[in-house]
Amino acid sequence: MSLLTSSELFAAYNDLLGNWNVLIKRINAKGGEDFMQSTPFTPEEINQLITLCHPDKHDGKKLAVEMTQKLLERRS
């Protein structure tokens, strides 16, 4: 197993950030919070959302913590 270079890590981060932005645009286009409350996500989709917004990927920002907590509640 080889370690990733800093440029590979940066590219991976940018890919995740791009996915996050696409997801947020999709959610906002469908009504934001109403969409989150009414649309059933599969367990796999919830896990993907948790991966994208986890606080570890966003320097522990309050919003990332709150959203991850909400997703964890929906997963159970």
C-alpha positions in Angstrom: 0.0 0.0 0.0 1.5 3.4 -1.0 0.8 6.7 0.6 -0.9 9.5 -1.4 1.1 12.5 -2.2 -0.1 15.9 -1.1 -1.3 16.7 -4.6 -3.3 13.4 -4.8 -4.9 14.2 -1.4 -5.7 17.7 -2.6 -7.3 16.3 -5.8 -9.3 13.8 -3.7 -10.4 16.6 -1.4 -11.5 18.7 -4.4 -13.5 15.8 -5.8 -15.3 15.4 -2.5 -15.9 19.1 -2.3 -17.3 19.1 -5.9 -19.6 16.2 -5.0 -20.8 18.1 -1.9 -21.6 21.2 -3.9 -23.6 19.2 -6.4 -25.5 17.6 -3.6 -26.3 20.9 -1.9 -27.5 22.4 -5.2 -29.8 19.4 -5.7 -31.1 19.7 -2.2 -31.7 23.5 -2.5 -33.4 23.1 -5.9 -35.9 20.7 -4.3 -36.7 22.9 -1.3 -33.9 22.4 1.1 -35.1 21.2 4.5 -38.5 20.1 3.2 -36.6 17.9 0.7 -34.5 16.4 3.5 -37.5 15.7 5.6 -39.6 14.2 2.8 -37.2 12.3 0.6 -36.3 8.8 1.8 -32.6 8.2 1.4 -31.3 4.7 1.2 -28.9 3.7 4.0 -26.0 3.8 1.5 -26.9 7.3 0.4 -27.0 8.4 4.1 -23.6 6.9 4.6 -22.3 8.8 1.5 -23.8 12.0 2.9 -22.1 11.4 6.2 -18.8 10.9 4.5 -19.2 14.1 2.5 -20.2 16.4 5.4 -18.3 14.8 8.4 -16.6 17.4 10.6 -13.2 15.7 10.2 -13.4 16.9 6.5 -14.5 20.4 7.4 -12.1 21.4 10.3 -14.8 20.6 12.9 -17.1 23.4 11.7 -20.3 23.7 13.7 -22.5 23.1 10.6 -20.7 19.9 9.7 -21.2 18.6 13.2 -24.9 19.5 13.2 -25.5 18.0 9.8 -23.6 14.8 10.6 -25.6 14.4 13.8 -28.9 14.8 11.9 -27.8 12.2 9.3 -26.7 9.8 12.0 -30.2 10.1 13.6 -31.8 9.4 10.2 -29.5 6.4 9.7 -30.7 4.6 12.8 
